[in-house]
Amino acid sequence: MEEKQRILLCEDDENLGMLLREYLQAKGYHAELCPDGEVGYRTFLKGKFDICVLDVMMPVKDGFTLAQEIRAANAEVPIIFLTAKALKEDILEGFKIGADDYITKPFSMEELVFRIEAVLRRVCGKKSKDNTLYKIGGFVFDTQKQLLTIDGQQTKLTTKESELLALLCAHANEILQRDFALKTIWIDDNYFNARSMDVYITKLRKHLKADPTIEIINIHGKGYKLIAPESEA
């Protein structure tokens, strides 16, 4: 039997929260309902969740703060915000934190399920890409196992490192457009995600320094280029 996908649902409106939980469970999900951000964070740390649905305006700890703490603990789990506000500043704040989607109240439960399914399809699609081995200089890069190997020495990459290196390998000795990389991996090309990508580029340079013939260079105003004597799938 296929295991149910688990949703962390944080909503301080008791009636709405119970309705949402019952509806999600009727749709085949396992939904864990929390009344505030503090309980939500403790619950997240105790369990394994496929997606988080967080109300922004909650007592004790608001949704934005909770999302930042969840992101610090797990940078990959998708997050959808629920909010009664439609202010551009609030929406931008949510995406800066790393939201995958944003729903303004009032909304239909069918819309929420549709958005949850869309986000999960996107995340699962990334995880289910075909296994590809890249040969870059003296390295062999296994994208499925997220392993970078040279002279028998293996380095286990994080998911973001692996996704970014796979894009660079696919565009080896060509310019990888910055906006394309951000939208492909981080979904949104905002300032916060752009700075995050710069950090991962620095990490990849350190991983690849064992082969001096390989270099990741900045192309001002455009993006990055992976320079390698040989790069093939």
HUFENJO-V654116 format. One record per pair of residues at least 4 apart in sequence whose ideal C-beta (glycine too) atoms are under 7 Angstrom apart, sorted by the first residue. I is the first residue (numbers start at 0). J is the second residue. If there is no record, write none. Layout:
BEGIN
I | J
I | J
END
This chain:
BEGIN
3 | 27
3 | 28
3 | 29
4 | 28
4 | 49
4 | 119
5 | 29
5 | 31
5 | 46
5 | 47
5 | 48
5 | 49
6 | 23
6 | 28
6 | 29
6 | 30
6 | 31
6 | 48
6 | 49
6 | 50
6 | 52
7 | 31
7 | 39
7 | 42
7 | 43
7 | 48
7 | 51
8 | 16
8 | 19
8 | 20
8 | 30
8 | 31
8 | 32
8 | 33
8 | 52
9 | 33
9 | 36
9 | 39
9 | 53
9 | 54
9 | 57
9 | 62
9 | 65
10 | 15
10 | 16
10 | 19
10 | 32
10 | 54
10 | 81
11 | 34
11 | 35
11 | 54
11 | 57
11 | 58
12 | 16
13 | 17
13 | 34
14 | 18
15 | 19
16 | 20
16 | 32
17 | 21
18 | 22
19 | 23
19 | 108
20 | 24
20 | 30
20 | 32
21 | 25
22 | 26
22 | 108
23 | 28
23 | 30
24 | 28
24 | 29
24 | 30
26 | 112
31 | 42
31 | 46
33 | 38
33 | 39
33 | 42
34 | 38
35 | 39
35 | 57
35 | 58
35 | 59
35 | 60
36 | 40
36 | 57
36 | 59
36 | 60
36 | 61
36 | 62
36 | 64
36 | 65
37 | 41
37 | 59
37 | 60
38 | 42
39 | 43
39 | 65
40 | 44
40 | 60
40 | 65
40 | 68
41 | 45
42 | 46
43 | 48
43 | 69
44 | 72
48 | 76
49 | 119
50 | 76
50 | 77
50 | 79
50 | 115
50 | 118
50 | 119
51 | 69
51 | 76
51 | 78
52 | 79
52 | 81
53 | 62
53 | 65
53 | 66
53 | 78
53 | 80
53 | 81
54 | 62
54 | 81
55 | 61
55 | 62
55 | 63
55 | 80
55 | 81
55 | 82
55 | 84
55 | 89
56 | 61
56 | 82
56 | 83
57 | 61
57 | 62
60 | 64
60 | 65
61 | 65
62 | 66
62 | 80
63 | 67
63 | 92
63 | 93
63 | 96
64 | 68
65 | 69
66 | 70
66 | 78
66 | 96
66 | 97
66 | 98
67 | 71
67 | 96
68 | 72
69 | 73
69 | 76
69 | 78
70 | 74
70 | 96
70 | 97
74 | 159
75 | 158
77 | 99
77 | 118
77 | 122
78 | 97
78 | 98
78 | 99
79 | 98
79 | 99
79 | 100
79 | 102
79 | 114
79 | 115
79 | 118
80 | 93
80 | 98
80 | 101
81 | 102
81 | 104
82 | 89
82 | 103
82 | 104
83 | 104
84 | 89
85 | 103
86 | 90
87 | 91
88 | 92
89 | 93
90 | 94
90 | 101
91 | 95
92 | 96
93 | 98
93 | 101
94 | 98
94 | 187
94 | 189
95 | 189
95 | 191
99 | 118
99 | 186
100 | 114
100 | 118
102 | 106
102 | 110
102 | 111
102 | 114
106 | 110
106 | 111
108 | 112
109 | 113
110 | 114
111 | 115
112 | 116
113 | 117
114 | 118
115 | 119
116 | 120
117 | 121
118 | 122
119 | 123
120 | 124
121 | 125
122 | 126
123 | 127
130 | 142
130 | 143
131 | 142
131 | 232
132 | 139
132 | 140
132 | 141
133 | 140
133 | 168
133 | 230
133 | 232
134 | 139
134 | 229
134 | 230
134 | 231
135 | 140
135 | 168
135 | 171
135 | 213
135 | 227
135 | 230
136 | 210
136 | 212
136 | 213
136 | 227
136 | 228
136 | 229
137 | 149
137 | 150
137 | 210
138 | 147
138 | 148
138 | 149
138 | 207
138 | 210
139 | 148
140 | 147
140 | 164
140 | 168
141 | 146
142 | 161
142 | 165
145 | 155
145 | 156
145 | 158
145 | 161
146 | 153
146 | 155
147 | 154
147 | 156
147 | 206
148 | 152
148 | 153
149 | 209
149 | 210
154 | 206
156 | 160
156 | 161
156 | 164
157 | 161
158 | 162
159 | 163
159 | 184
159 | 199
160 | 164
160 | 199
160 | 202
160 | 203
161 | 165
162 | 166
162 | 184
163 | 167
163 | 180
163 | 184
163 | 196
163 | 199
163 | 203
164 | 168
164 | 203
165 | 169
166 | 170
166 | 175
166 | 180
166 | 183
167 | 171
167 | 175
167 | 215
167 | 223
167 | 225
168 | 225
168 | 230
170 | 175
171 | 225
171 | 227
171 | 230
172 | 224
172 | 226
172 | 227
172 | 230
173 | 224
174 | 218
174 | 221
174 | 222
174 | 224
175 | 179
175 | 180
175 | 222
175 | 223
175 | 224
176 | 180
176 | 221
176 | 222
177 | 181
177 | 221
177 | 222
178 | 182
178 | 188
179 | 183
180 | 184
180 | 196
180 | 222
181 | 185
181 | 188
181 | 192
181 | 193
181 | 196
182 | 186
182 | 187
182 | 188
185 | 192
185 | 195
185 | 196
187 | 192
188 | 192
188 | 193
189 | 193
190 | 194
191 | 195
192 | 196
193 | 197
194 | 198
195 | 199
196 | 200
197 | 201
198 | 202
199 | 203
200 | 204
200 | 215
200 | 223
201 | 205
202 | 206
203 | 207
203 | 215
204 | 208
204 | 215
207 | 213
212 | 227
212 | 228
213 | 226
213 | 227
214 | 226
215 | 223
215 | 225
216 | 223
216 | 224
216 | 226
217 | 223
218 | 222
218 | 223
218 | 224
END
